[in-house]
Amino acid sequence: MAFTDFKSADEVQKAYQIKLIEQNFLTLSPRKPSEQFVLEYKFVNDNFDIFSSEASRCENVIYPILREVCKQHIQHYSLWSHKSISADDILAGTPDYIIAKRSELGKNVLGGPLILVVEAKQNDFKKGWGQCLAELVAAQKLNNNSEKAVYGIVTDAEVWQFGKLANSLFTKNYTRVTIDNLDQVFGAVCAIVELASTNLN
């Protein structure tokens, strides 16, 4: 079985007895990315159809934003793209992106996964959250600590949604942000990375 076999969050909830609530756990405030990033994003957005395909959305929007945020925390975090993980025979697969604790063994070794990012393929957020929640359960197992929260982002590059899993409680942030306000998206991703920083010890 793979993460993508879960078609909705409720499938994962039933399998692992996870309760869902919706409330704002993120303090959302706009933040400006670097001027270089803003200029580059404006250039690709003005000149290319960056939302024309899933690959384009990932390459031109999702990954660049994650990378820009991680630059500010490079001493603590590493960013992985399409790195396979496996907690057991069921909770296995390849998350789209992982923000993980930086391993003391080097940049080629995956540290503890803290934030799992899923692209909502074909704008299917229901399936995206099914995959993401399964990945969060796997992250708990890999971290050997279900009490410390792990965080999820599901996005189609235009809409960005956020969640966290601590123990058996899954919290979806009620407020979402959209890419038409880049500063809001950047601020939200920064906020979730800063929340994850409490899990570094």
SULQUIJO-V215937 format. One line per field, one symbol per residue. ss: DSSP state (@ for helix, = for strand, . for the rest). phi: phi as a letter, one per 40 degrees, with the letter a starting at -180 (. if undefined). psi: psi as a letter, one per 40 degrees, with the letter a starting at -180 (. if undefined). Layout:
ss = ???
phi = ???
psi = ???
//
This chain:
ss = ..@@@...@@@@@@@@..====............@@@@@@@@@@@@@......@@@@@@@@@@@@@@@@@@.....=====..===.....===..======.......==========.@@@.@@@@@@@@@@@@@@@@@@@......======...========..====....==...@@@@@@@@@@@@@@@@@@..
phi = .bdccccaccccdccbfbcbbbacbcccacbcccccccccccccccbbccbcaccccccbbccdccccccdcbccbbbbbbfbcbacacccaibccabbbccccchccbccccbbbbbcccffccccdcccccccccccdcccfaccccbbbbbabgcbbbbaabbfbbbbccccbbbccbdcccccccdccccccccccc
psi = iideeheidddddddefhihihihehhhiiihiiddddddddddddeigeediddddddecddddddddddefdediihhhfhiihdaddgiagidihhihhieeieehhahhdhhhhhghffgddddddddddddddddddefhedhiiiihhieddhhiiiihhbfhhhhhdhiiieegddddddddddddddddeed.
//
